[in-house]
Amino acid sequence: MPAVRQRCTALLTAARARLRPTGNRVTGYVAVCAVGALVGTSIAVGAGASGARPRLADIGAWLASSEKGEVAHAHGLTGDVDGRVVLPAGMAGHPVSVAQDGDTTLVLDERTGRVVRLDAAQLTAAQSADYGAAGLQLVSGGAYAYVVDPAQGTVQRIDPARTTPASPPVELDGRPGAAVVDGEGTLWVPLPGRGTVVPFVEGRMGTAIKVAEAGHALTLTLAGGRPVVTDGTAAAMKVLTATGVRGTFDLGDAFAGADPADVLVPTGTDGSAVPVLAAGSGELVVVDVRSGHTLRARVPTEGHRLGAPRLLGKRVYLPDESTGRLLAYDTALSALAAPVRVTGGAGELELFVRDGLLWANDPDGSAAVVIDADGEVRHIGKYGTDAPSARKPGDEPVEDGVPTGGTVPVPGVAASGGPSASASGGPSGGASGGPSDGASGGPSGPAPTQPGPEPGAPGAPQAESRSGAIRITFAEALGATPQRYVLKGAAPDQTVTPDEIGPDGPFAFEVRGGSCEEQYSFTVVAEYGGGRPDKVSAPSASARPCVAPGAPRELTFTPAQGGHGGTVTWLPPQGADGSVTYTINGPGGTAETTKSRYAYENLRNRSIHGVAVLASNAAGSGTAASGWIDLTPPTQKMKIVNNNDDGVSVGIRSLPHSTEGARLGKIPGGQAPEVTVHCNTKGQEITHDSKTTDVWALHTYYDPALGRNITGYTSDHWVNSRSNPDVWECE
């Protein structure tokens, strides 16, 4: 019973920390703990010992241990391992990857191509299928799962429940890169050799989307469920839909000059912000694909073997596979935070974000960590023997070599995390070797004056691009306290607010003005006075004083007189910065203009065309505004003319011809009813009263004798639509 209460207390504390601010789900843990005593009693007396497995935590993740051929499930709020599955024989020692979506978890043996489904209820892995190839990709989402074969250039949908094929392999037009599946189950496959991304909607291959020049390095990311492709060669990021590109963001000159192989992007983020790292230079940019804001910083990368960054809360985590740690950059403090130890040495690290938690796993060892949005770290020991599993009696247990939860002991630090102290809680006195009144044998008298701290430089500034401005934040200088901080590097057409910042902050400048076409870098100077030297920070990453524009507003089409074209007009995006260029995608292809209008000519009447207008500046482009070029001729009310009362009726034909087609109706002689004229067209040449015309009017006549409308063609001798400039040609 004390163990149950202790467990409940831990769950409640973790839940409150994880689920702020509403804490609604904490109620569930209170309810669970309220019956904890009953549950504990049932377990103690053997109730329910029929072999049923406990339900695993909803907030958790499966973590692979390739060396042991196991997959462990860890609780996200406590770091405890609450379940373990032994993979089928022959998979131990093979590299594996885990695809988890909702209640379905699949494991791929990357060496043999075997796909295994985990049964979380029974903690078994009995269901499997062999796809017979090494180097496959396994991705799942939205009740769909796929096996991608880069070597063969194929995609095959599989049944996630049975792991067997659900369709034959589909050939791609090239060698695929790393694919992702969004929450709707749409598969996105990059084809770098073609410069395209191919969507598979509901398992069916769609039209390839052109995103780059052929041969460019392409990486896909799911940003809050939205597919985003990063072109590492062109230093651009693009937001995708199944019908095309919906927005583009420029990553900056620092990325344009980087080796495309060094441009690292995660496969997924919890929200709309995507971190991108140039591993060679340490340039870090975080692009919010929803707002268009970009944040730029520099992090030290020399001597580190870094993987793709992950963003959680205000921190960007960089896996350092040369040390087995996570480097952490705090965007709120504009500075590096304390690194997070995952393993004791070099090796591969797997990182992913799930349920608002960052997971870092050593796939070849026993260690893993889970980190919440506040930066709290919980260490996970995957090899512990306390977790339930489906191991058979007599199986050898695996010894746990990594502590679960708590803090990692650091030399010179007490178990509580504070500095080592004596039993009394204060500094150790003379009996333990510290100085005492004369007992140490040293001369008595006043203590020597200690030198004051040396002046230090401020932290490297962080630059955030905003509409019409750049926000510069920095970490205060360490050591001596400066009199003030000032910003250097502003151009003559830029203004800096405030002029200076005191030693207590807040440590942020705003630089307004400048050109969107230019990139600016700044330094922060700590001024100490009193003859002490000023200290200058490292330069900031270069940034533009603008963001990618939003969608153009109030897109409208106005047809020309007589149709066959017209003018598309729009208003600029709200708060657009810099020189804005508009790309129009409509009939005939794409065109560009800097004006807020575009004219179309020589189009066929009685047709409707889609049109989209995309605004872009040096920072990128936003969402397109879309509409229609509707060339449906406007109807006109006109009266029948020249209809003599001679006993001969005026015919209404199905074709603009007196003998071809069918006679649909007639207008009796001597009558001049009002008809609705739709348009006119060329047809059979007719002569009447010494006048000749080949124009026929398409109109609708209400026949009172039949009690219904009749729509057809009548020679223009009896309509005279040629004289009405508002009547369009039919085509």
N, C-alpha and C positions, 0 to 999 in steps of 0.2 A: 504493500500500500504506500509506503513512503516513496517508492520509485515511481508509482503512478502519479502521485501529487507533484513530484519533482518534474516529471515529464510534462504535466499540464502547465506548470508554471513556466517552463521553458517555451512551450508552444504559445502561450498567451503573450509573453514578452516579445517573442519574435514576430508574432502576428501583428501586434500593435505597432511595432517598428516598421514592418513591411507594408501594412495596409492603411497607413495614414492617407488622407485626413478623415475619411468617413468611418473607417473601422467596422463596416457592416459585417465583414466575414469573421471578425473577432467573436461575434455572438455565437457563431457556429462552434468555435473552439471552447467557449464557455459552456455551451450545451454538452459538448463531448466530455469535458472535464467534470461536469456535474454528475455524469453517470460513470465517471472513471472508477469509483469504488466498486460499483456493481460489476463493471467489466473486469476489474482486477480480481474480484472474488470468483467470477466465472472461470477465468483462466486458471486460478489457483486450484480449483477443485476439478478441473478437467472438462468443464462444460464446453460443448462444441468441438470436441477433439475428433471430428470426423474427417479431417484432412483439408477442410476449407482454408484457403489462403486469405490473409488480411488484405483489405483494399489499400492500394498504395496512395500516397498523398497526391492530391490534385495539383498542388504547386510543387512540381518536382521534375526531374529529368533522368534519362537513362544515359549512363556513362560507360564507354567501352573500356575493357582491359584486354587488349589483344594478346599479350603474353600468356595470360591465364585462360584465354578462351571464355571469358565471362562478360556479362553486362550487368552493372549495378544500378539500382534506382535510388537516388538521393532525394531527401526532403529539402525543398528550397528554403524553408524558414529556419531550419535547425542545422542543416548539413548532415543529418543522420542518414545512414544507409538503411532503407526500410524494405529492400527486396533485392534479390540477386537471381540471375538466370545463367545457367551453364549452357554455353552454345554447343551444338552438335559436335560429335567426335571429328577430329581432323581440322577444326578451325582454330585451335589453340596455336598461338605463335604467328597467325596470319593477320595482316592489317585488315581491320574492319571499319565500316562506317555505319552510323545509325541515322535513320530517317524516322522522326517521330512527329505525328500529326494527330492531335486529339487523343483518342484511345487506341490508335493504331501505331505500333512501333515495328519497324522492319530493320534488319541488320544485313549488310552486304559483306560477304567475304571478298575482298578486293583482289585476292590472288586467284580464286577459282571461279568467281561469278555466282556463287551460291547465295540465294536470298532466303532469309529466315524471318518468320513472324514470331514475335514474343507474345505469349499468353500471360498477361499481367495478373489474371485471376489465379492461375495455377503455377505461375513462375516457371514456365517451361518454354521450350523452343522446338516443338515437334514439327510444325508446319514449315516446309521449305520447298524450294524449286531451284534447279541448277541451270544457270544460263551459260555455263561453259566457256567463259572468257575472263581474262584478267583485265584490270584497268577500267571496269565499268563504273558508271555513275548511277546511284539510286536516289531518286527524289520523290517526295510525296506531299500531298496537300489537298484539302477540299474533297476528300473521298476518292482521289485519283493517285495512282503511283506509276512511275515510269522507270525503265532501265534504259540508259543512254550508253551506246557503244561508240566511243570516239574513234576507235581503230576502223570499224566498219562504216561509220557515218550513219548510224541508224538510231531510231527511237522506238521503243516497244512499250505499250501500256500493259500493266500487269494488274491482276486482281489482288488488292492489298490484304484481303482476308485469306485467300488461298495461296498467294504468292505465285500462282501459275499465270501464263500469258493470257491477256484479255483480248489481244489483237495481234496480227502479224507485225513484224518489224517494218517501220516506215523509213525509206531511204531519204536522207537529207542531201542537199546540194553542196556538200563539203564536210570538213571535219569539225565536229561541234566542240565548243568550249564548255565551261561549267554551267549547267542548266539550273533553273530554280522553278518552283511551283508556287503560285500565289494561293491565297485563301479560297478562291473560287475553283481551284483545281486546274487553272490554265498553266500549262507548261511553257516556259520561255527558254529557247535554245539559241545561244549565240553562234554564228558562223563567221569567225574572224576572216577566213580566207575570202569570203564574199562581202564582208562589211554589212551583214544583215543579222537580224534576230527573227526567229521563226516562232510564232505562237501556236500552241496546240490547245484549242478550245473544245472542252468536253471530249477530249481524246482525238479530235480530228485536226490535221495539220491545216493551218491557215496560210494566208499570203505573207511572204517574207517582207519584213520592214527594213528599208534601207536606213542605216544609222551611221555609216562611216565609209571611208574608202576601203577597197579590198586590201586585206593584209594588215589592217590596224588591230592593235591589241584591245580586245573587248572583254569586260567583266560585268556580270549582272549582279544586281542587288535588289532585294525586296525591302523597300523603305516604307515601313508601316503597311505592308501588303501591296504597295504600288511598285511595279517593275521599273527599274532605273538601270541604264547601261552607261558604263564609263569607258570612254575611248582614251586609253592611255597614250596612244600615239599623237592624237590631236589635242589632248588635254581638255576634253569636253565631257560633260555629263548630260544625258538625255532621259527625259521621262517618257515612258511608252504607254500606249493603249493598244488594243488589238487591231486598231485601224491606222496607227502611225505614231509619230513623235508628237508629244504634247508640250514639250518645253526643253530648252537647252541652257546649260550653264557653263561658262568659261572657268576653267580651273586656274588660269593665270600663267604668266611667263615661266615661273619656277617649275611648273609641271610640263610645260611645252618643251623645255630643254632637258627633261629627265629621260632616262632610259625607260621605255615602256614597261619593261619587266620589273622595274623598281616602283611602279605606281601600284600601290596596294589598296584594295577596296574590300569591305566585308561582303559576304553573301546576303546578309540581312540586318536590318535595324528595327527597333521597336517602334520608332516614330518616323517623322519625315526628314530628319537630319541624317546625312550620310557623311562619315569621315573618310578622307582620302589622304594617304601618306606617300610622299616621295622618299623612299627609304634611303636613297643615296645622299640627299641633301638635308633631310629632316624637316622639309616643308610639310606642314599639316594644314589641311583645309577642311572645314565642316560646312557642307552645303545643305541648307534647308530647302528641299525641292518644293515645299508648299509656299513659303513666304518669299523665297529668293534670296534671303540673307545668307552671307558667307562670313565665316570666322576663320582667321588665318593666324598661325603661330609657327614657331620653329622649336623642334625638340632634338636633343642630342641622339645621333644614331651611329656615330663612329664606334666601331668595335662591337656593335650589337648585330645579331641576326634576327631581324624583326619580321613578324607576320602581319597580316591585315589588321588594321585597327578596329576596335569595337567601341561604340558609344553607349553609355548608360548614365542617365541623369546628367550631371554637369561634367562628367569625366570621360576622357578618351583613354582606353586601355590598349597598350601595344604589347603583344606577346614577344618576349625576348627569348628565343630558343637557344641562345648561347649561354644563358644563365638559368633558365627555368623559372623566370620571373615575369610579371606583368609590369611594364612601365606605365605610369599613370600621369596624365596631364589634366589638371583641373582648370576648366575654362572659366569658372567663377573667380578663381584666384589668379588666373593668368600665369600659372606656375606649375612645375612638376610637383606631384604629391609623392608620398612614400611608395616605393614599389611593393608589389604583392608577391611573396614567394609562393610558388606552386610546387616545384620539385626542388631537389637538392643539387641539380646540375643541368647540363645541356640536354636538349631533347625536344621532340615535337610537342607542341601544345595545340589542343583543339579549343576554340572559343566559339560560343554562340550565345545569343540572347533569347530567353524564353520566359514568359510570364513576368516580364519586368525585372528579371534577374540575369546577371551575367555569369555564365558557367565557363570555367577553364579546366580542361581535363588533360592529364598525361595518359595518352592511349596505350603506352607501353609499360606503365607502372601503376602504383597503388594510389597516387595522389591526385586530388582535384580540389577546386575551391568554388564557392558560389558567393557572389557579391551583390548586395542590394543597391538601390539608387542612392543611398546615403554614403556608400563606400564601405559599409560594414562587411568584413570578410569572415566566412565560415569555412574551415578546412574540412575536407572529406577524406576518410580512409576507406577505399573501396574494397579492401581485402579482409575487413573485419568479419568475425564468425557469428556475430549476434543477429544479423539480419536473416529473415526467413528466405529459404530457397528450396528448390526441388532436389537437392543433393540426396543421393541414396545413402542409407546407413553404411558406415564403413568407409565412405569417401574421405580422403585426407583433407582436413581444413587448410585454408591458406592463412598464414600469419599476417596480422595487420602491422604494417611498419610505419603508418602515418597517423598522428592523432586526429580524432574527429572533433570539430568545434573548438572553441576556446582560442587562445592566442599561441603562436609559435614561440617557444622560449628563445630568448636572445641573450648571448653572453653578457653578463654585467647588469642584467635586468631581472628583478624579482618576479616570482610567479604571478603576482598581481598586475604586472606590467609597469610598475614604477621602479625607480632606482633602488638598488640594494640599500638596506638600512640596518641599524643595530636593533637588538631586541627591544630597546626602549622606544624605538621609532625615530630617534634623532641621529645625528652624525656620530660615528664611533669616536669615543674619547681616548684619554691617554692610555688606558689599560690596553687598548687594541693597537697602539702604535701611533696615535695622533698626538699633536703637541699638547703639553700641559705646562703649568706654571713652574718652570725651571726644571722639571723632571727630565726633559729631553737633553739637558746639558747645553743648550744653545744660549746665547746672550739674551738677557732680558732687555726690554725697551719697546718703543713703538714699532709696529709692523711696518715693513717697507711699503712705499706707495706703489700700487699696481698701475701699470700704464693703461690708459683708456682704450676702448675699442677703436680699431682702425676704420676709416671711411670705406664703405663698400658701394658697389654699383647696383642700381635697380635691376630687377629681373627683365629679361628680354620682353619687349612689349608684344601684346596680342592685338591684332587689327581685325575689326569687324566692319564689313562693308554695309552701309545703310543708304537709304535714298538721299542723295545729295551730301553725304557725309561719311566719315570714317571714325569709328569709336576706337580709341586706343586705351587699353587697360594694361596694368603692369603690377608686379609684386614689389613691395617696398624694399629699400636697400637694407642689407644686414650689416651689423656692426654699429658704428657711430650713427647718431641721428642727424640727418641733414636739416638745413634750414628750410629748403624748399626743393620741389621738383619742377623742371621746365621741359617742354617738348621741343625737339629740334627736327628739322627736315621739312617743314611746311613750305609750300610754294608761295610765290608772291600773291597769287589769286586765291589763297586759302586763309581762313581765319581759325585760330585755336582758342577754344574755351575750356576751362579758364586759362588765364595767362600763366598762372603757376598754381601748384598744389602744395599745401603744408605737409608737415611730417606725419600727420595723423590721417591723411587721405580726405575723401575717397580717391582712390588711385585710378582716375579715368579722365582722359581728355576727349573732346570732340573736335574734329577738324572738318569744317564745312567749306564747300567750294571745290575748285579743281575741275579737271576734265575727266569724264567717264572713260575717255579713250586712253588715259594715262594711268599708270600704277605708281603708288607712292609708298615709301618706306620711311620710318621715323625712329629716332632714338630718344630716350629719356635721360636727362642729366640731373644727377643729385648734386645740389650746390651746398657745400658745408660751411664756407666762410672761415674767418679766423685764421687765414693763411693756409688752411688745409685744402688739398687739391679736390676739384670736382671729379665726379665719377660718372662715366657714360655707359649706358646699357648697350648690349648687343642690338643691332638693328632689327626692327620688326620685319615680319614677312610683308611683301608688297601687296597692296590692296587698292581697289578702285573706289572712288566716292559715289558708288551707284550700285543698284541691284538690277537683276534682269526684270524687264517690264512685264506687267500683267497683260491681260487680254485687251485688245481694242474694244471700244464701247460703241453701242448703238449702230451696229452694222446694218446698212440699208441698201437696197437695190432700187434704182429708178430707171425704168425702161426708156429708151429713146423713142422719138416720134416714129410710129410705124413698127416699132420693135426691132428685131434682128440684133439686139444688143442693148447697152445702157451703161450706167455708171454705178459702181459699188462705192459707197462712202462709209466712213466711220469716224469716230472720235479717238484721239490718242488715249493710251492706257492712263489710268489715274496715277498721277505722280511720276510719270515716265522721266528718266534721267538721260542726259546726253543725247547724242544724235541717234534717232530711232529710225531703223529701216524696217519696212513692212514687206513680208513675203506673202504673195497672193497665190493660192492654189485653187484653180478653177478650170473651166473648159479651156482646153488647149495646153494645159500644163501649168507651170509656175512662173511667176514674174516678181520683180522687186521694184519698189518705189520708196521714196522718202516722203511722198505726199500722202494725204489721208483720203485718197480717192484713186480709182482705177477704172478705165473704160474698156468695155468689150464691144466688138463689132462682128458682123458677118456670122451671127449665130442663127440657127433655124428657129423660126417662131413655132408656137405650140410645143415647146420643150421646156424642161426644168433642169437646171444644173446646180449642183452644190458648189459653194465657194467658202473658203476659209482664209482668214487673214491672221498672220502671226507677226507680232512686234518683237524686234530684237535690238539690242545695243551691244556695246563691248563686253558687258557682263553676261550676256546670254539672251535667251528668249523665254517668254512665258506661254501660257495657254492660248491657243488660237480661238478667235471668234469665228463662228460659222453661221451660214445662212443659205439663202437660195436665190438663184437668178431665175425668176419665173417669167417666161415669155409666153404665157397664155394670153392670147389676144383679148383685150377688153371688149365686151359686147356693146353694140350701139342699137338704139331704137330708130328704125326708119320705116317709111311707108312705100308700098308697092306703087310703081309709076308706069305710065304708058300702057295701062291695061284697059284697052278699048272694050266697049260693050258691043262686041261683034259676035258673041256666042262662042268665042274661042278662049279656053282657060289657059292660065299660066302654069306650066308644069314645075314640079319639084322632083329632082332626080337624085339617085344614089351616087352618081358620078357626074363630073362637070362635062356632060355630053348628052346630046339629045336622043341618041339611039343606043349607046352602051349603058350597061347597068339597068336599073329598074326605075319605073316611075312610082315614087312613094306617095304622091298626093298632087293636088291641084288647087289653084285659086281661081274661082269663077270669074269670067270676063266682066268688066265694068266695075270691079271692086278694087279698093285701095287700102287694104287692112295694114295695120302696123305689125311689123315683124322684128324679131331680134336677130341682128346681123352679127355673126361671129367673126368672119374674116372673108377674104376673097382670094381666088386662085386662078391660074391659067387653065383653060380647057379648050373645048371645041370652039372654033371661030363661028359666030352667028351674025347674020346680016338681018336688020330689021329697020324698016323705014329709011332705007338707003344708008344706014349706019352699020358699021361692022365692029365687033369686039370679041375677044377671046377670054374676057374676064367673066367669071362666074362667082356669085356670092353664096357663101354657106350661111344659111339662116334657119330660124325656127319659126314656123307659122302655126297658130292655133286654129284648127279646123272646127268650126262650130257644128258642122254637120256630123262629124265623127266624135266630137267631144274630147279631142286629144291633140297633143302637139305633134307636128311633123317637122323633122329636121333633115334638110337636104340642100341640093344645089339648084339655083335658078340663074339663068343668064342675066348678066348685069344690065341688059337693056331694060329690065323691069324692076331693078333694085337701085341702080345708079350708085353703088358703093364707092365707085372711083372718085366721086366728087366729095367724099367725106374723108378728110385726112386722118380721122381717128379710127378708121377701119384699117386693120393690119392685113398684110398678106398672110395666108394660112401657113405657109412654110418659107 
